[in-house]
Amino acid sequence: MTAGAPVELPGLDPSWSRWITVPGADGEKHLWHVLDNGVPDAVGTLLCVHGNPTWSYLWRRLVAAAPPGWRVVAPDQLGMGWSERPAAPRTLAQRVTDLGDLTAALGISGPVVTVAHDWGGIISLGWALEHRPVVRGVVLTNTAVAMPEGDLGPALIRLAHAPGLRAAVTVGSSVFVRGATALSWPPLPREIRRAYAQPYPSAARRRAVGEFVADIPFRPGHPSRPAQEAIAEGIRTLDVPALLLWGPRDPVFGAKYLADLRERLPRAEVHRYEGASHLLPEDAPQYAEAVATWVTDTFAAPDAPAPARGGTSAEPPARPWAALAARSEDDSPAVVEAGGGSVTWARLARRVSDLAAGLAAAGVRPGDRVALLVEPSADLTAAVYATWRAGAVIVVADKGLGLRGMRRALRGAAPDHVLGSTAGLAAARAMGLPGTRILAGPATARLRRALGAEHDLASLEVLGRASSAPAEAPPDADCAVVFTSGATGPAKGVVYTQRQVGAQLELVRTAYGLTPGDSLVAAFAPFSILGPGLGIASSVPDIDVTAPGTLTAAKLADAAAAVDATVVFAAPAALRRVAATTAEMTGEQRSALSRVRLLMSAGAPVPTPLLRRLGDTFPGAEPHTPYGMTEALPVTDVSLDEVEAAGPGDGVCVGRPVPGVEVRISPLSPLGAADGRLTSAPGVPGEVCVRAPHVKDRYDALWATERAAARDPGWHRTGDVGHLDGEGRLWIEGRLAHVITTPDGPVTPVGPELRIEDLDAVSAAAVVGVGPPGAQVAVAVVVPAGRAPRRAPRAGRLTVAPPELADRVRDAAGIDLAAVLGATTLPVDIRHQSKVDRAALSRRAARVLSGTPVRWGARRGSTP
């Protein structure tokens, strides 16, 4: 029988608790405890199944956030939580049967969506297979149904499974019970940890915890192994929508278990909550809203047609390698490497063709993901276009993300193969990346074995010459996973199809009038591979791609001379250094840059004074600052002349949309949410929304993020805030995440920052919000003139600004400022070293102004 009941637990409504006596298949009657929101005449039921050693408390947020009209039932499994402790242990098959007995007693007849965590996953799926007529979907969080080949199961569970330890850690003590809530970081609040342990105060109450562990069928011959294998194989035939929500930091169920589930449930949507660990419903409390949204979306209009993505054409889509193929008889240089080596168009086209066939012959299949860990070079360019031609998908995370960011990004993308230089494959091993290894560049047999390389590019070319060309992939097949800069959170994987990449190349070619007579210097690593796709020669300067500020005018000029460049693309941080070192160039270097007709810079706002100063470096160039993002580039374009004609405004003028692109604004609410209907009305601040054929296909394994960004069918929400003016020009005012929500309404930061930076006493400024949402105050952080460096990856120490400077800043800002702080540097993103990390500054400013660390809201902005 039960011992007590859940009382006074955070987030748990006592009215949800219910006890029901259920006749069991074993001939016994069992008393169950369930959480039940009791929705009458429900349109469907969410059946939530916990694992070991948790209980139904795990699902309290989902009970509270149930989709409209849906009933949520979360039982405590027999022997667990507040349900009865049966005399005999329960096997996997018995637990599936037990759950069926309960749902029959509760009158749950469908439609049903199962939701499960941990070892509740396989139990819920076993129930689903036995109740196929009523099952409409499954949701799984950090679980497993099978042991991937060669695996003996999660290490932590195997340890607890050991006979000598099991009784001690699972029954004789509360180590296992309390360990379940100890995996989260930051730590869960004490009252939440106590709530999970509340049903298990004694060895008698914990007996089933140990029995549950003992029933895990790690090895063949275990009594529950046949049931486990039947369920694992059976779900391949469970043709219903699925949602997989995952905590990537889980030491119990790692990435291989997610990969296994995705292979068995190919229709599944996936969302990885970066930073979340094993106990995902606690680490990512927003999961409840995601489940509710998914259920509502899935069952509201499951057959709705896909929305339009912007302009369409009856012409067949251009493939990314089309321009390269068109110049396959050209013996002029196509790519010039930083060290001076070059490859002709004819050689590059032949090499791409051979490598594509070689990749296919070596086992790279259409749709396979190939992580590229190769420095900008002819090898990288050939590998990119060969991978596309083979129908596979490139995965590119540049070094600008930093080693930790690269590891998180690449592991999240789950590559099937890794193609890298010697240093790249060594890094792949250090990062624990999965996949077969392909070496770019020469190496001894011993080094190849040490790196685990099964092939190299040279051998693949030879193999390709003896193999037939791979079949052309469909135009809507995936072809690239690239990553955002991570300036406002973990870098997100962005998926493009071949059609979208082809559309992007055509748009850039048309918007900037590029012809085969042009040539490009790409001083920003992600753009170094676009030259062949645009049909123009390209080179990369000799710089550290993780430090754009290392680019000097001389290095840029040398790269320009190598291809007789007419176009230069560089990040703002790189151009600042170029402008500062222009005087150091020789006459020949000045001549090389004088032939440049088009100077482009993007990735962050480019100050107008900087573009003016660059007139001495590029006397014949027209400066342009295209606006866009990893998800869509370009969106708008503006020249220096157009910026100056527009004059000052509340933000940065980024110009008009380029042909084929539509821009709308989603107005801000008083609390800074962009929830207004899309509009093109001038002067309305809000989130910038974009529609065009070259906008990304989706975020990779980030279903909830993609759902939020694409909630207006056919449109991508950029996360930037801005407004359109009466001339149709777009002005960017900051990021949605950085909007300051004051009692008088939302305030965007860029306009005040620009006005402050006009002061001769200030070299850089950032405006941030301090305080709880809806009651924030604006604080300015300024770098006084003459201080250097202006920006750095980390924030410098903040101090209260001198009164005279503070008064001038307040007069210039045009908004109420609660405080003015001084700094030697402003923290910026790693990739561009130009986007100010206002979130970091806000936290530091709060500490300075309060004198103690300050946190608003509960853990991760959630309620219990």
LOFI-523560 format. One record per residue (C-alpha): x, y, z; residue in one letter. Coordinates in steps of 0.25 Angstrom, whole numbers, padded with zeros to 4 digits, always signed. Layout:
REM LOFI-523560
XYZA;...
//
This chain:
REM LOFI-523560
+0000+0000+0000M;+0004+0015+0000T;+0012+0022+0010A;+0008+0036+0011G;+0005+0045-0001A;+0011+0056-0009P;+0009+0069-0001V;+0014+0083-0002E;+0023+0081-0013L;+0027+0092-0023P;+0019+0093-0035G;+0010+0081-0032L;-0005+0084-0030D;-0011+0074-0020P;-0024+0073-0028S;-0016+0066-0039W;-0013+0054-0030S;-0022+0042-0031R;-0022+0028-0026W;-0028+0016-0034I;-0029+0001-0031T;-0026-0006-0044V;-0028-0021-0046P;-0015-0027-0051G;-0012-0038-0061A;-0005-0045-0050D;-0018-0047-0043G;-0015-0036-0032E;-0021-0023-0030K;-0011-0011-0029H;-0013+0003-0024L;-0007+0013-0034W;-0004+0028-0031H;-0006+0037-0044V;-0005+0051-0047L;-0018+0055-0055D;-0022+0068-0060N;-0036+0062-0061G;-0040+0069-0074V;-0055+0065-0077P;-0058+0061-0091D;-0043+0062-0095A;-0039+0062-0110V;-0028+0053-0106G;-0019+0048-0095T;-0004+0050-0092L;+0001+0038-0085L;+0014+0041-0078C;+0023+0030-0073V;+0035+0033-0064H;+0047+0025-0062G;+0056+0021-0050N;+0057+0026-0040P;+0048+0038-0043T;+0033+0038-0041W;+0021+0046-0047S;+0026+0059-0041Y;+0035+0059-0054L;+0023+0063-0062W;+0017+0074-0054R;+0020+0085-0063R;+0014+0077-0075L;+0001+0075-0067V;+0000+0090-0064A;+0003+0093-0079A;-0006+0083-0085A;-0010+0086-0100P;-0024+0092-0100P;-0035+0080-0098G;-0024+0070-0095W;-0024+0061-0083R;-0011+0058-0077V;-0009+0045-0069V;+0005+0043-0062A;+0005+0030-0053P;+0015+0026-0043D;+0020+0012-0048Q;+0017+0001-0038L;+0027+0000-0028G;+0031+0015-0031M;+0027+0028-0026G;+0014+0027-0017W;+0008+0015-0024S;+0007+0001-0017E;+0020-0007-0015R;+0017-0021-0021P;+0022-0033-0014A;+0029-0038-0027A;+0039-0030-0036P;+0033-0025-0049R;+0040-0029-0062T;+0040-0020-0075L;+0028-0028-0081A;+0020-0028-0068Q;+0022-0013-0067R;+0017-0011-0081V;+0005-0020-0077T;+0003-0012-0064D;+0002+0001-0072L;-0008-0005-0081G;-0016-0010-0069D;-0016+0004-0063L;-0020+0011-0076T;-0032+0001-0078A;-0036+0005-0063A;-0035+0019-0066L;-0044+0018-0079G;-0033+0024-0088I;-0038+0020-0102S;-0030+0030-0111G;-0025+0037-0118P;-0012+0036-0109V;+0001+0042-0110V;+0011+0035-0101T;+0022+0044-0094V;+0034+0037-0087A;+0047+0039-0080H;+0059+0029-0077D;+0054+0015-0076W;+0040+0019-0077G;+0043+0021-0092G;+0043+0006-0095I;+0031+0003-0086I;+0023+0014-0093S;+0027+0009-0107L;+0024-0005-0103G;+0010+0000-0099W;+0009+0008-0112A;+0012-0005-0120L;+0001-0012-0112E;-0009-0001-0114H;-0006+0003-0129R;-0021+0007-0132P;-0021+0018-0122V;-0007+0023-0123V;-0005+0036-0130R;+0009+0040-0126G;+0021+0038-0117V;+0030+0048-0110V;+0043+0043-0104L;+0053+0050-0095T;+0067+0044-0092N;+0064+0030-0093T;+0068+0017-0101A;+0061+0005-0107V;+0074-0003-0111A;+0088-0004-0108M;+0096+0001-0121P;+0105-0010-0127E;+0117-0013-0118G;+0111-0005-0106D;+0108-0011-0093L;+0099+0001-0088G;+0101+0014-0081P;+0113+0013-0072A;+0107+0020-0060L;+0095+0010-0060I;+0105-0002-0062R;+0112+0002-0050L;+0099+0002-0042A;+0095-0011-0049H;+0107-0018-0043A;+0102-0029-0033P;+0112-0024-0022G;+0108-0010-0023L;+0093-0010-0027R;+0087-0013-0013A;+0096-0003-0006A;+0094+0009-0016V;+0080+0007-0020T;+0073+0001-0008V;+0082+0001+0004G;+0084+0016+0002S;+0079+0028-0005S;+0091+0029-0014V;+0084+0025-0027F;+0071+0033-0024V;+0079+0046-0021R;+0088+0043-0032G;+0077+0045-0042A;+0076+0060-0038T;+0091+0062-0036A;+0094+0062-0051L;+0088+0075-0054S;+0096+0088-0056W;+0094+0098-0050P;+0089+0089-0038P;+0074+0088-0036L;+0068+0096-0025P;+0069+0088-0012R;+0053+0087-0011E;+0053+0081-0024I;+0063+0070-0021R;+0055+0067-0008R;+0043+0066-0016A;+0048+0055-0024Y;+0054+0048-0012A;+0041+0049-0004Q;+0035+0035-0008P;+0048+0028-0005Y;+0051+0030+0010P;+0054+0016+0014S;+0060+0003+0008A;+0047-0003+0007A;+0041+0009-0001R;+0054+0008-0010R;+0053-0007-0013R;+0047-0006-0026A;+0058+0004-0030V;+0068-0007-0029G;+0059-0017-0036E;+0057-0007-0047F;+0072-0006-0049V;+0073-0021-0049A;+0063-0023-0060D;+0071-0015-0070I;+0075-0025-0081P;+0089-0021-0083F;+0093-0035-0088R;+0087-0046-0097P;+0080-0057-0088G;+0074-0047-0078H;+0060-0050-0076P;+0055-0036-0081S;+0064-0037-0094R;+0054-0043-0103P;+0044-0032-0099A;+0054-0021-0101Q;+0058-0026-0115E;+0044-0028-0119A;+0040-0014-0115I;+0053-0008-0121A;+0050-0014-0135E;+0035-0012-0134G;+0036+0003-0133I;+0041+0003-0147R;+0027+0000-0152T;+0021+0010-0142L;+0017+0020-0153D;+0013+0032-0145V;+0019+0046-0143P;+0030+0046-0132A;+0037+0057-0125L;+0051+0054-0118L;+0055+0064-0108L;+0069+0063-0103W;+0079+0068-0093G;+0093+0066-0100P;+0101+0067-0087R;+0094+0054-0082D;+0105+0044-0077P;+0095+0033-0077V;+0089+0034-0091F;+0099+0040-0100G;+0098+0044-0115A;+0099+0030-0120K;+0085+0027-0113Y;+0079+0039-0120L;+0085+0034-0133A;+0079+0020-0131D;+0065+0026-0128L;+0066+0035-0141R;+0069+0023-0149E;+0057+0015-0144R;+0048+0027-0144L;+0052+0034-0157P;+0039+0043-0157R;+0043+0049-0143A;+0045+0063-0141E;+0057+0066-0132V;+0061+0077-0122H;+0074+0077-0114R;+0074+0087-0102Y;+0089+0091-0101E;+0093+0090-0087G;+0083+0081-0082A;+0087+0068-0076S;+0080+0055-0073H;+0068+0060-0065L;+0063+0068-0077L;+0049+0072-0072P;+0057+0079-0061E;+0068+0085-0068D;+0060+0090-0080A;+0046+0093-0073P;+0042+0100-0086Q;+0040+0086-0092Y;+0026+0086-0087A;+0022+0097-0096E;+0029+0090-0107A;+0021+0078-0105V;+0008+0085-0104A;+0012+0093-0117T;+0016+0080-0125W;+0003+0073-0121V;-0005+0085-0125T;+0002+0087-0138D;+0002+0072-0141T;-0012+0069-0139F;-0018+0083-0144A;-0015+0082-0158A;-0005+0070-0161P;-0008+0071-0176D;-0006+0086-0178A;+0002+0089-0191P;+0017+0095-0189A;+0017+0110-0189P;+0023+0118-0200A;+0037+0123-0198R;+0037+0135-0207G;+0039+0137-0222G;+0038+0124-0230T;+0042+0121-0244S;+0039+0111-0255A;+0053+0110-0258E;+0060+0097-0252P;+0069+0101-0240P;+0083+0104-0242A;+0092+0094-0235R;+0103+0099-0226P;+0114+0094-0236W;+0108+0099-0248A;+0117+0111-0250A;+0129+0102-0248L;+0125+0092-0258A;+0123+0103-0268A;+0137+0107-0267R;+0143+0093-0267S;+0151+0096-0280E;+0157+0109-0274D;+0172+0108-0271D;+0172+0121-0263S;+0174+0121-0247P;+0161+0118-0240A;+0166+0117-0226V;+0179+0123-0220V;+0183+0118-0207E;+0189+0127-0196A;+0203+0121-0198G;+0203+0124-0213G;+0199+0111-0219G;+0187+0111-0229S;+0178+0102-0236V;+0172+0105-0250T;+0157+0104-0253W;+0159+0091-0262A;+0167+0084-0251R;+0157+0088-0240L;+0146+0083-0249A;+0153+0070-0252R;+0157+0068-0238R;+0143+0070-0232V;+0137+0060-0242S;+0147+0050-0238D;+0146+0052-0223L;+0131+0052-0224A;+0131+0038-0231A;+0142+0034-0221G;+0134+0038-0209L;+0122+0030-0214A;+0131+0018-0217A;+0137+0019-0203A;+0123+0018-0196G;+0119+0033-0195V;+0104+0032-0198R;+0094+0042-0202P;+0089+0050-0190G;+0102+0045-0182D;+0108+0057-0174R;+0123+0060-0176V;+0129+0069-0166A;+0140+0077-0172L;+0152+0081-0163L;+0161+0086-0174V;+0168+0100-0174E;+0163+0110-0185P;+0170+0104-0197S;+0169+0097-0211A;+0167+0084-0203D;+0155+0090-0196L;+0149+0096-0208T;+0150+0083-0216A;+0144+0075-0204A;+0132+0084-0202V;+0128+0083-0217Y;+0131+0068-0218A;+0123+0065-0206T;+0111+0073-0212W;+0113+0066-0225R;+0112+0053-0218A;+0099+0057-0212G;+0105+0057-0198A;+0104+0069-0188V;+0115+0077-0183I;+0116+0081-0168V;+0124+0093-0166V;+0128+0099-0153A;+0139+0109-0154D;+0150+0111-0144K;+0144+0125-0140G;+0134+0117-0131L;+0146+0113-0122G;+0149+0098-0119L;+0138+0097-0109R;+0128+0103-0118G;+0133+0094-0130M;+0132+0082-0122R;+0117+0085-0118R;+0113+0088-0132A;+0120+0077-0139L;+0115+0066-0129R;+0101+0072-0130G;+0101+0070-0145A;+0105+0055-0144A;+0114+0054-0156P;+0115+0041-0163D;+0129+0044-0168H;+0140+0054-0164V;+0149+0059-0175L;+0161+0067-0169G;+0175+0071-0170S;+0185+0064-0160T;+0182+0075-0150A;+0167+0074-0153G;+0166+0059-0151L;+0174+0060-0138A;+0164+0071-0134A;+0153+0061-0138A;+0158+0051-0129R;+0160+0060-0117A;+0145+0065-0119M;+0140+0051-0120G;+0134+0052-0133L;+0127+0040-0139P;+0129+0035-0154G;+0139+0030-0163T;+0152+0038-0165R;+0157+0043-0179I;+0170+0050-0179L;+0173+0063-0187A;+0188+0064-0190G;+0200+0055-0190P;+0203+0046-0178A;+0211+0034-0175T;+0204+0020-0173A;+0207+0021-0159R;+0201+0035-0157L;+0189+0030-0165R;+0187+0019-0156R;+0189+0027-0143A;+0178+0037-0149L;+0169+0025-0152G;+0168+0030-0167A;+0162+0020-0176E;+0164+0029-0189H;+0171+0041-0193D;+0168+0051-0205L;+0178+0046-0214A;+0174+0031-0213S;+0159+0036-0215L;+0163+0043-0227E;+0169+0030-0233V;+0157+0022-0228L;+0148+0032-0235G;+0154+0031-0248R;+0151+0016-0249A;+0137+0018-0244S;+0124+0024-0250S;+0119+0037-0247A;+0109+0038-0235P;+0094+0040-0238A;+0090+0055-0237E;+0083+0057-0223A;+0069+0063-0224P;+0069+0079-0223P;+0062+0079-0210D;+0072+0069-0203A;+0080+0075-0192D;+0094+0080-0196C;+0100+0088-0184A;+0099+0090-0169V;+0106+0103-0165V;+0106+0109-0152F;+0102+0123-0146T;+0112+0131-0139S;+0107+0128-0125G;+0107+0143-0121A;+0094+0141-0114T;+0095+0127-0109G;+0100+0113-0114P;+0103+0113-0129A;+0091+0107-0136K;+0092+0098-0148G;+0086+0103-0161V;+0082+0094-0172V;+0082+0098-0186Y;+0077+0089-0198T;+0084+0089-0212Q;+0072+0098-0217R;+0074+0108-0206Q;+0090+0109-0208V;+0088+0110-0223G;+0078+0122-0221A;+0087+0129-0212Q;+0099+0128-0222L;+0090+0133-0233E;+0084+0145-0224L;+0099+0149-0220V;+0103+0148-0235R;+0091+0157-0239T;+0091+0167-0228A;+0105+0171-0230Y;+0107+0169-0245G;+0118+0158-0244L;+0123+0153-0257T;+0134+0143-0260P;+0143+0155-0261G;+0142+0158-0246D;+0151+0152-0235S;+0149+0151-0220L;+0157+0152-0208V;+0150+0145-0196A;+0155+0150-0183A;+0144+0143-0176F;+0146+0128-0175A;+0131+0124-0178P;+0132+0132-0191F;+0145+0125-0196S;+0137+0114-0203I;+0127+0122-0211L;+0136+0127-0222G;+0135+0114-0231P;+0120+0114-0229G;+0119+0129-0233L;+0128+0126-0245G;+0139+0135-0241I;+0154+0133-0237A;+0156+0135-0222S;+0167+0135-0211S;+0168+0136-0196V;+0178+0145-0189P;+0189+0139-0180D;+0182+0141-0166I;+0177+0134-0154D;+0162+0132-0157V;+0159+0132-0142T;+0165+0146-0141A;+0160+0155-0152P;+0167+0166-0146G;+0180+0160-0151T;+0178+0164-0165L;+0187+0175-0170T;+0185+0184-0182A;+0198+0178-0187A;+0193+0163-0186K;+0180+0167-0192L;+0187+0174-0204A;+0196+0162-0206D;+0183+0153-0207A;+0177+0163-0216A;+0189+0163-0225A;+0189+0148-0226A;+0176+0148-0234V;+0175+0162-0239D;+0163+0164-0229A;+0152+0173-0233T;+0143+0169-0220V;+0147+0169-0206V;+0139+0163-0194F;+0143+0165-0180A;+0137+0166-0166A;+0137+0179-0159P;+0148+0175-0149A;+0157+0172-0161A;+0154+0185-0168L;+0158+0193-0155R;+0171+0187-0155R;+0173+0189-0170V;+0170+0203-0169A;+0180+0205-0158A;+0191+0199-0166T;+0189+0205-0179T;+0201+0214-0178A;+0210+0201-0177E;+0207+0197-0191M;+0217+0197-0203T;+0213+0204-0216G;+0210+0190-0223E;+0201+0187-0211Q;+0194+0200-0213R;+0192+0197-0227S;+0186+0184-0225A;+0175+0189-0216L;+0173+0201-0225S;+0167+0191-0235R;+0156+0187-0226V;+0142+0192-0230R;+0134+0186-0219L;+0137+0185-0204L;+0127+0177-0196M;+0126+0176-0181S;+0116+0169-0172A;+0114+0161-0160G;+0112+0173-0151A;+0109+0188-0153P;+0120+0195-0160V;+0122+0209-0155P;+0121+0220-0166T;+0134+0227-0162P;+0141+0213-0164L;+0136+0212-0178L;+0140+0227-0181R;+0155+0224-0176R;+0155+0212-0185L;+0154+0221-0197G;+0169+0223-0196D;+0171+0208-0196T;+0161+0205-0207F;+0161+0217-0216P;+0153+0211-0227G;+0143+0203-0219A;+0129+0205-0215E;+0127+0201-0201P;+0114+0192-0198H;+0109+0186-0185T;+0100+0175-0189P;+0091+0171-0177Y;+0087+0157-0174G;+0090+0145-0165M;+0095+0131-0166T;+0080+0127-0169E;+0079+0137-0180A;+0090+0145-0187L;+0088+0155-0193P;+0075+0161-0189V;+0077+0176-0192T;+0089+0184-0197D;+0093+0198-0196V;+0105+0206-0201S;+0113+0217-0193L;+0106+0228-0202D;+0092+0223-0199E;+0096+0222-0184V;+0100+0236-0184E;+0088+0241-0192A;+0079+0234-0181A;+0085+0242-0170G;+0085+0238-0155P;+0073+0230-0150G;+0069+0221-0139D;+0078+0210-0143G;+0087+0206-0154V;+0082+0207-0168C;+0084+0194-0176V;+0077+0198-0189G;+0066+0192-0197R;+0063+0178-0199P;+0071+0172-0211V;+0063+0166-0222P;+0054+0154-0219G;+0054+0157-0204V;+0042+0162-0196E;+0044+0168-0182V;+0033+0171-0172R;+0033+0175-0157I;+0026+0168-0145S;+0023+0179-0135P;+0028+0179-0121L;+0018+0178-0109S;+0020+0186-0097P;+0028+0175-0091L;+0037+0174-0103G;+0031+0161-0109A;+0030+0162-0125A;+0016+0157-0125D;+0009+0167-0134G;+0004+0163-0148R;+0014+0165-0159L;+0014+0179-0165T;+0022+0188-0176S;+0017+0201-0169A;+0028+0211-0167P;+0033+0214-0154G;+0028+0202-0146V;+0039+0195-0138P;+0039+0180-0137G;+0045+0167-0141E;+0051+0167-0155V;+0044+0156-0163C;+0049+0151-0177V;+0044+0143-0188R;+0052+0138-0200A;+0056+0126-0208P;+0070+0125-0202H;+0065+0126-0187V;+0070+0113-0180K;+0062+0101-0180D;+0062+0099-0164R;+0070+0099-0152Y;+0077+0085-0150D;+0071+0077-0138A;+0065+0089-0132L;+0050+0087-0135W;+0045+0097-0124A;+0055+0108-0129T;+0050+0106-0144E;+0036+0105-0140R;+0037+0119-0133A;+0045+0125-0144A;+0036+0120-0155A;+0022+0122-0148R;+0018+0131-0159D;+0017+0122-0171P;+0027+0124-0181G;+0035+0135-0173W;+0047+0134-0165H;+0048+0142-0152R;+0062+0147-0151T;+0063+0151-0136G;+0068+0165-0140D;+0059+0177-0137V;+0058+0189-0146G;+0048+0197-0154H;+0045+0201-0169L;+0045+0216-0173D;+0037+0223-0183G;+0046+0220-0194E;+0046+0205-0191G;+0059+0204-0185R;+0062+0195-0173L;+0068+0201-0160W;+0074+0191-0150I;+0072+0194-0135E;+0078+0182-0129G;+0075+0168-0125R;+0061+0164-0119L;+0068+0157-0108A;+0074+0171-0104H;+0062+0179-0104V;+0061+0187-0091I;+0047+0185-0085T;+0045+0198-0077T;+0032+0201-0069P;+0029+0211-0080D;+0031+0201-0092G;+0042+0194-0100P;+0055+0202-0103V;+0064+0197-0114T;+0079+0199-0112P;+0086+0202-0125V;+0080+0216-0127G;+0085+0221-0113P;+0098+0214-0115E;+0101+0221-0128L;+0097+0235-0122R;+0107+0232-0110I;+0118+0228-0120E;+0117+0241-0127D;+0123+0248-0115L;+0138+0251-0116D;+0140+0246-0102A;+0135+0232-0105V;+0141+0221-0114S;+0130+0210-0112A;+0117+0209-0105A;+0107+0198-0101A;+0093+0200-0095V;+0087+0189-0087V;+0076+0186-0078G;+0077+0183-0063V;+0066+0178-0055G;+0054+0168-0056P;+0046+0168-0069P;+0036+0179-0070G;+0043+0187-0060A;+0057+0189-0066Q;+0065+0201-0066V;+0075+0205-0077A;+0090+0206-0074V;+0101+0211-0083A;+0115+0204-0083V;+0125+0213-0090V;+0140+0212-0094V;+0146+0225-0093P;+0153+0231-0105A;+0168+0227-0105G;+0166+0214-0099R;+0171+0202-0106A;+0166+0191-0110P;+0152+0196-0112R;+0147+0181-0112R;+0151+0168-0107A;+0145+0154-0106P;+0143+0156-0091R;+0138+0169-0084A;+0147+0177-0076G;+0145+0182-0062R;+0133+0192-0060L;+0134+0204-0052T;+0125+0216-0050V;+0128+0227-0061A;+0133+0241-0056P;+0122+0250-0054P;+0125+0260-0066E;+0126+0248-0076L;+0113+0242-0070A;+0106+0255-0072D;+0110+0256-0087R;+0106+0242-0089V;+0092+0244-0083R;+0090+0257-0092D;+0094+0249-0104A;+0087+0236-0102A;+0073+0241-0104G;+0067+0232-0094I;+0067+0231-0079D;+0079+0225-0073L;+0080+0219-0059A;+0095+0219-0059A;+0107+0221-0068V;+0118+0211-0066L;+0132+0211-0072G;+0140+0200-0077A;+0154+0197-0084T;+0147+0187-0094T;+0134+0182-0099L;+0132+0167-0100P;+0129+0162-0114V;+0126+0150-0121D;+0138+0140-0125I;+0135+0139-0140R;+0133+0154-0144H;+0139+0160-0132Q;+0129+0172-0135S;+0116+0168-0129K;+0115+0173-0115V;+0111+0163-0104D;+0100+0171-0097R;+0095+0160-0089A;+0109+0158-0082A;+0110+0173-0080L;+0096+0173-0074S;+0100+0163-0064R;+0113+0170-0060R;+0106+0184-0059A;+0096+0177-0050A;+0107+0173-0041R;+0114+0186-0041V;+0101+0194-0038L;+0096+0184-0027S;+0109+0181-0020G;+0105+0166-0020T;+0102+0156-0031P;+0088+0157-0036V;+0078+0147-0042R;+0064+0150-0046W;+0054+0139-0048G;+0056+0124-0044A;+0066+0115-0050R;+0067+0117-0065R;+0055+0127-0065G;+0046+0116-0061S;+0035+0113-0050T;+0036+0100-0042P;
//
